Amino acid sequence: MKLLRHQTPDGPAFGSLKHDGTVNSIHGDPFSDYTVGPTIGQLDDLQLLAPVAPGKIIAVGLNYRAHAAEVNMEIPTFPMLFYKPPSSVIGPGEPIVLPGSSEQVEHECELALVIGRKIRNVSQDEALDHLFGYTAANDVSARDWQARESQWVRAKSFDTFLPLGPIIVSDLNPDDLNVATRVNGKTTQDSNTSDMIFPVAFLIQEISQVMTLDPGDVIITGTPQGVGPITNGDTVEIEVERVGVLSNPAVAESQARS
């Protein structure tokens, strides 16, 4: 299944994307009981939103071997977890607002997991059975603030600092997916989830030992090597194999307010 979320005159609505680019309506809760309705149009004709509105977002730091080498850090022995607030989420095409309090905002392409069922203390063998699907994420980070503080809340939590999308795709092999970033068409990150230190199923197991995960919650799984700056006027594209391209412009806070 390929799920998307789009804006309608009556508010956000879910849709099901078909192989030919047409979208069918969804009636009910896609995380529970729903039916697929008639065709409502073509994908390109819809105003896409973030494909999910998560209740919570758990992020994983330093989860690619090449990225750990890039920043001269030892391979961690357990997943390093932090949190991003739901208020940081934006959808495809929405601007990443660069805060005036930071002089070094950077992109981070990531595979994002969308939880499908309520789970607690799930085993690694059963973890993937509880996923709804996968999407692309940009873990935008104010790197200068990250260097100043031992906690990453400020650096990771500015509004617009988590673009998600464009769609959620089920039935992928999360351990072998290409992930990449392009800034103004130039590739800055290009890797594969096979370089993850802690694979997806292990991450779900570990996080579920800490907290209950609810339908629609999101886990972002870490970024590969090549993180770099984004500046006013840039276009940032995050691509996850078989999910598609998540594109967002970057806009200075002063321009966003005008």
C-alpha positions in Angstrom: 0.0 0.0 0.0 1.1 3.6 -0.7 -0.6 6.1 1.6 -0.6 9.8 1.3 -2.2 12.7 3.1 -3.5 15.8 1.3 -5.4 19.0 1.9 -9.1 19.3 1.0 -11.6 22.1 1.5 -12.8 20.1 4.6 -9.3 19.6 6.0 -6.6 16.9 5.8 -7.6 13.6 4.2 -5.8 10.3 3.4 -5.6 8.8 0.0 -4.2 5.6 -1.6 -1.8 6.0 -4.5 -2.0 3.6 -7.4 0.8 2.7 -9.8 -0.5 4.9 -12.5 -0.4 8.0 -10.4 -4.1 8.2 -9.6 -5.2 8.6 -6.0 -8.3 7.0 -4.4 -10.0 8.3 -1.3 -9.8 6.5 2.0 -12.8 6.4 4.3 -12.1 5.7 8.0 -8.9 5.4 9.9 -6.0 3.9 7.8 -4.4 2.7 11.1 -7.6 0.8 12.0 -10.8 0.2 9.9 -11.0 1.8 6.5 -12.2 1.3 3.0 -10.8 2.6 -0.3 -13.1 4.8 -2.2 -13.3 6.2 -5.7 -10.5 8.0 -7.6 -10.2 11.6 -6.6 -7.5 12.7 -9.0 -3.9 12.6 -10.0 -1.0 12.8 -7.5 0.4 15.9 -9.1 -3.0 17.7 -8.7 -3.1 17.3 -4.9 -1.6 19.5 -2.2 0.4 17.0 -0.2 0.8 17.2 3.5 3.1 15.2 5.8 1.8 11.7 5.3 1.2 11.3 9.1 0.6 13.6 12.0 2.6 11.7 14.7 1.8 11.9 18.4 5.5 11.5 19.1 8.8 11.3 17.2 11.8 9.3 18.4 15.1 9.9 16.7 18.3 7.9 16.6 21.7 9.5 16.6 24.9 8.2 15.1 23.5 5.1 13.5 25.6 4.8 10.3 29.2 3.5 10.4 30.5 5.9 7.8 28.9 8.9 9.6 30.5 7.9 12.9 33.9 7.8 11.1 33.1 11.2 9.5 32.6 12.9 12.9 35.5 10.9 14.6 33.2 9.2 17.1 33.3 5.6 18.3 30.7 3.2 17.2 28.0 3.3 19.9 27.1 0.1 21.8 23.4 1.0 22.1 21.1 3.3 20.1 21.4 6.9 21.1 17.9 8.3 21.3 16.5 11.8 21.3 13.1 13.4 20.6 11.7 15.8 18.1 8.3 17.5 18.8 5.3 17.0 16.5 5.4 20.8 15.9 8.6 20.3 13.9 6.7 18.3 11.2 6.1 19.8 7.8 5.1 18.2 4.5 6.4 18.2 0.9 7.0 21.6 -0.5 6.6 23.5 2.8 9.5 25.8 3.7 12.2 24.9 6.2 12.5 28.1 8.2 16.1 28.9 9.1 16.0 30.4 12.6 17.8 33.7 13.1 19.4 32.3 16.3 21.4 29.7 14.3 24.2 30.3 11.8 24.7 26.6 10.9 21.6 24.7 9.9 22.2 21.3 8.3 20.3 18.6 6.4 20.1 14.9 7.4 18.4 12.4 5.2 16.8 9.5 7.0 14.5 6.5 6.6 11.4 7.1 8.8 9.3 4.3 10.3 5.6 4.8 10.9 4.1 2.6 13.6 0.9 0.8 12.7 -0.2 -0.8 16.0 0.2 -0.1 19.7 3.2 -1.9 21.0 5.2 -2.3 24.1 8.1 -4.6 24.7 8.0 -6.1 21.2 10.5 -8.7 20.2 13.0 -8.1 17.4 11.4 -11.0 15.4 8.0 -9.4 15.6 9.0 -5.8 15.3 8.4 -5.3 11.6 4.9 -6.8 11.8 3.9 -3.8 13.8 5.0 -1.2 11.2 2.5 0.6 9.0 5.2 1.6 6.6 8.2 3.7 5.6 8.7 7.3 4.5 11.5 9.8 4.1 12.6 12.4 6.7 14.9 15.3 6.9 16.2 15.6 10.5 17.1 19.3 10.1 19.5 20.4 12.8 20.9 23.6 14.1 24.5 22.3 14.4 25.9 25.3 16.3 23.3 24.9 19.0 23.9 21.1 19.1 27.6 21.8 19.8 26.8 24.3 22.6 24.4 22.2 24.6 24.7 18.7 26.0 21.0 18.1 25.3 19.8 18.4 21.7 16.3 19.6 22.3 16.8 23.1 21.0 19.0 22.1 18.0 16.5 19.5 16.8 13.2 21.1 17.7 12.7 24.3 15.8 9.4 24.5 13.9 9.7 23.1 10.4 12.8 21.0 11.4 11.2 17.6 10.3 10.0 17.4 6.7 8.3 14.1 6.2 7.0 12.5 3.0 6.0 12.4 0.3 4.1 9.1 0.9 4.2 6.1 3.2 5.1 2.8 1.5 4.6 -0.6 3.1 6.3 -3.9 2.2 9.9 -2.7 1.9 13.1 -4.3 3.0 14.4 -1.6 5.4 17.8 -3.1 5.6 18.7 -2.4 1.9 17.4 0.9 0.8 19.3 3.8 -0.8 19.0 7.1 1.0 20.3 10.4 -0.4 20.2 14.2 -0.2 20.5 16.7 -2.9 20.9 20.5 -2.3 20.1 22.5 -5.4 20.5 19.4 -7.5 24.0 18.5 -6.1 24.2 15.2 -4.2 25.6 15.7 -0.7 24.6 12.4 0.9 24.4 9.0 -0.8 24.3 5.8 1.2 22.3 2.6 2.0 20.5 1.5 5.1 22.8 -1.6 5.1 25.4 0.7 6.7 23.2 1.1 9.8 24.8 0.1 13.1 21.5 -0.9 14.6 19.0 -2.2 12.0 15.3 -1.2 12.0 13.9 -4.3 13.8 16.4 -3.8 16.6 15.6 -0.1 16.9 11.9 -0.9 17.3 12.6 -3.5 19.9 14.8 -1.2 21.9 12.5 1.8 21.8 9.5 -0.3 22.7 11.3 -1.4 25.9 11.4 2.3 26.9 7.9 3.6 25.9 4.6 2.5 24.4 4.5 3.2 20.7 1.1 4.2 19.3 -0.3 4.0 15.7 1.1 6.9 13.7 4.2 7.5 15.9 7.4 8.0 13.9 10.9 6.7 14.4 13.7 8.4 12.4 16.6 6.0 12.1 19.7 8.1 11.8 21.6 9.8 8.9 24.6 8.6 6.8 27.8 10.5 6.1 27.7 13.8 4.2 25.5 16.1 6.4 26.0 19.7 5.3 24.6 23.2 5.4 21.4 24.6 4.0 21.0 28.3 3.4 18.3 30.7 2.4 17.0 30.0 -1.1 18.3 26.4 -1.2 16.1 23.5 -2.4 16.7 20.3 -0.3 15.6 16.9 -1.7 15.6 13.8 0.4 15.2 10.6 -1.5 14.6 7.1 -0.1 14.5 4.2 -2.6 10.9 3.2 -3.5 9.5 5.9 -1.3 10.3 8.9 -3.6 11.6 12.4 -3.3 10.8 14.8 -0.4 11.5 18.4 -1.6 11.5 21.5 0.6 12.8 25.0 0.1 14.8 26.7 2.8 13.8 30.2 3.8 15.3 32.7 6.3 13.2 33.4 9.3 13.1 37.1 8.4 11.6 36.3 5.0 9.2 33.8 6.4 7.7 36.4 8.7 7.3 39.1 6.0 
